[in-house]
Amino acid sequence: MASSPLSQTRFRIIFGISWVIVLADLVLMLKWFGQPWEASLIDSSISTITLVLLSLLIMNTLRFYTPRRERYVNILAWCLFLMGIWLAFSHWLLILAAGHFEGYRQFLKSSMPVRGSIGLLILGCIALISVVWFNSEEQKQTDQRKTDAEKLSKEAELFKLRQQLQPHFLFNSLNSINALISIKPDEARKMVQQLSDFLRGTMRKEENLFIRFSDELEYLKLYLEIEKVRFGYRLKPQMDIAEEALSWKIPALLVQPLMENAIKFGLYGTTGEVTILLRARVIDKHLVVAVMNPFDADMQMPEGTGFGLNSVKRRLYLLFARNDLVEINKEKNSFVVVIRIPAVEEAIEASRAATA
Amino acid sequence: MKIIIVDDEPLARSIIREYLQKYPELEIVQECSDGFEGVKAIQQHQPDLIFLDIQMPKINGFEMLELLDERPAVIFTTAFDEYAIRAFEAHAIDYLLKPFNQERFDKAIQKWRDQAGGAQKNTNELLETASQSPSQSQRVVVKTGSKIKIIPAQDIFFLEAADDYVKVHTQEGSFLKNKTMNHFEKTLDPQQFVRSHRSYIVNVQQITRIDPYEKDNHIAILKSGGRVPVSRNGYAKLRAVLGL
């Protein structure tokens, strides 16, 4: 429910002052037309106070019933009706309170059309202001809901993007453990531990959490260990990380999907040994991370590649509101994905700009 | 009895080896880590049964089977492949979902023994279904002599019926594939490949010109200079796809 304009102090003061001005104006006007001070004062007070009451009535009505655009004629009818009541009621009261003044009854009678016009004008203004006010209140609420909904869906989307469990990876890892149990039970146990740590990592709930790049690297190593057990000698990961890069804050689990993509692409797109290179430097206030895998230009992309890349792109966009942070270089023998991660402050700014 | 295991993960091969220990009459003649090795080994050894993984480097298990002139009995193993599993279900073919235990493995062996010989027909139908998967409809895997070639669909100029085979024409020459025209018409992207004639399917992106030819017919001239016959019916289809 929209709040009434009268709930704001500023508006209440304006409302009060306006009525005082109307009151003073009426007194002077009546005096001008030859009424004694006393009669003028009584007349003005009664007229004004009844008008104020009717204005409050209009504002309250419109608070609960905001007419559609084409129904504004209803408001006019409503104002006319209230004006009629006001005229009759104030007339009755005025006779009662000021009827004894000489010539007042005659004056009252002849001034009725003017009173009616002034009353209608004021009530109409009040109605108009109320409609504009409540409409803008409603608009504000809709906008707020919209931003809330967007924020919610953004959070849900980020969660889903990170949550994408790779069933192929999971079941194959379990299959490897199954094989290790009988031939190398110690390694089986180690791999169960690594797989559990890895899965726990993917299930972390803090969505916009920024972690140190060195922590992400630890997590990547865990992942690589598991993949090395699965693929044996074929998988040769290499890392070339600058010292400054280690402390850079990055969104959690951003680099891992790239690694996963590179491994999948490399291992299923070529035969023989596969070297996956991860390189990180800090350049122009961005952490630049490149993931490189061998590539056979004759091959069609295997199914499912690209998902990881798209999710990384989307996450960077949602976090930094920028589309230029992912770059893909396909050459004859290598496939390189380069991402640039701005400083964490930029993400905060982006989210502030989105809510403002 | 001769067995071959085709799987790219060493430990996945190891568990099959372990489960096979209780069958001394089944001898593993070779283990292969991809489809290329698999084709070679199968042609060389003519095994009675193969264990075949689906997702493997370069060519998948189904594509490997397509390259074989004579197919052995197959027990498929897969960790997770929605499309493959749907194909297995549709053709009532037994498959092992990784990880599997000895008991489940024994069941598969028993099933193979019970229906030895009858499996071949099912496999053909299975491959037909599997080749409609999104990844496989974007390429054609062919064998030339002892080499295996993967042709991306967009590199195909046109396809031509040739007895029991289909000739795939590309920049690098033409290759034979033991499939039917109907198969390709069904699996290739219909917005790119049009059956212009009973014996021809043409890649519309390759067409530069369509000329009248003889009385009711037309002929499509390709960028490569190739000429593909267009029947009256095919002409209508081509114009519909090209929007011209």
Contacts between the chains, C-beta under 8 A, distances in Angstrom:
chain1	res1	chain2	res2	distance
A	167	B	79	7.4
A	167	B	80	4.2
A	168	B	55	6.9
A	168	B	79	5.4
A	168	B	80	4.6
A	168	B	81	7.5
A	170	B	80	7.9
A	171	B	79	3.7
A	171	B	80	5.2
A	171	B	97	7.5
A	171	B	98	5.3
A	171	B	99	6.9
A	172	B	9	6.4
A	172	B	12	7.2
A	172	B	79	4.4
A	172	B	98	6.3
A	174	B	98	7.2
A	174	B	99	4.8
A	175	B	9	7.5
A	175	B	11	7.1
A	175	B	12	5.6
A	175	B	15	6.8
A	175	B	79	6.3
A	175	B	98	3.8
A	175	B	99	4.1
A	176	B	9	6.7
A	176	B	11	4.2
A	176	B	12	7.1
A	177	B	99	7.5
A	178	B	15	5.8
A	178	B	98	7.9
A	178	B	99	4.0
A	178	B	101	7.9
A	179	B	11	4.0
A	179	B	12	6.9
A	179	B	14	4.6
A	179	B	15	3.8
A	179	B	18	7.1
A	180	B	11	6.5
A	182	B	18	6.0
A	183	B	14	6.6
A	183	B	18	7.4
A	229	B	11	7.1
A	230	B	9	5.3
A	230	B	11	6.8
A	231	B	8	7.4
A	231	B	9	6.4
A	231	B	10	7.8
A	232	B	9	7.7
A	232	B	10	4.6
A	232	B	11	7.9
A	234	B	8	7.9
A	234	B	33	7.9
A	267	B	8	7.4
A	267	B	57	6.3
A	268	B	55	6.7
A	268	B	56	7.2
A	268	B	57	5.3
A	268	B	58	7.3
A	269	B	57	7.1
A	269	B	58	6.8
A	270	B	57	6.4
A	270	B	58	6.9
A	271	B	33	7.8
A	271	B	34	5.1
A	271	B	36	6.7
A	271	B	57	4.9
A	271	B	58	6.0
A	296	B	58	7.5
A	298	B	150	6.1
A	298	B	152	7.8
A	299	B	58	6.5
A	299	B	150	6.3
A	300	B	135	7.2
A	300	B	138	5.3
A	300	B	139	4.6
A	300	B	150	7.0
A	300	B	152	5.0
A	302	B	135	6.4
A	303	B	133	7.4
A	303	B	134	6.2
A	303	B	135	3.7
